[in-house]
Amino acid sequence: MTMEASDLAAALGRLAGTERLLVYDVSEPEAPERRNPVVPFVRGGGAWWRFVERRRALDDGADLNLLVSLRGLRADERLLAVSWGCAFANSFLVVEPADPWLDLTTPDGAREFAARSGARDADALVRAAYAEWIYWLRDERGELDSRAATLDLSDPQATLWSTLWQRLPQTFAAADFLSSLTLLTLREAELFTGGRDVARAVVPFLTRLGLPVLYDARHVIDGVRQLVNAGLAWVRDPEDGYRVYSGPNQPLPAEVTDERLALMVR
């Protein structure tokens, strides 16, 4: 079967299920390399720099993005693809082929997989090829450790985006956001004080790999509410003469909405 790169790209667009799609089409010879971990300089071929330019257009923190790689990546290259020079690294959801050795960046790789999988067209090929969702946690030493979660595309109507949205709450429960927020408050108080509005508490969850993926900002706002009511944090309400809330003696009233709390300052 003849498979043009444009056919593969169009099929991935349909399988993605979102317009916020970024395809990592960098071949092995053009892959980025960071020879010295202390120096931020990265070497890479033209395809790598074109990818970085495309990524910049989605690197706005406005929403989650789908980053689909055409091949399985090494741990170091995966980190470069999602975080090097990126402002909102944790807003990119990395998806790789289910087979870590599959390489769809070359015509030979696509033809070989089509023959092996029995795919008759590009849509069948990409549905058979994907998917593993890659996310990061921090180990006991604080080092980033990548994990893989298999996405089930057996339903013909399923897309990468829809299956990811089913998987995200299973992987990161509301309690995970509260736990991470508590640690950040205790260890990096400067992130949450000095007149910053509560809504800015979501920023670390968009920027830092290893924190829960922010699929619902309400988890963070509710986490702030719980910290305030427990007396571990405080907020001032601009709508009420900058009244201070800090529990348990001065908890936030139940009628204070998430939207109002987001505008309070600390």
Protein Blocks (a to p, Z undefined) as FASTA:
>chain_A
ZZdfklmmmmmmmmnopabbcddfbdfklpccdfblkbmcdcddfklmmmmmmmmmmmno
laccddddfbdcdfklmmmmmmgopablmlpccdddfblkbcfkbfklmmmmmmmnopab
fklmmmmmpccdddddddfkopacdddddddfkbmkbcfklmmmmmmmmmmcfklmmmmm
mmmmmmmmmlmgghiafklmmmmmmmmghiacdfbfklmmmmmmmmmmnopaccddfkno
opacddfklccdfklcfklmmmpcZZ
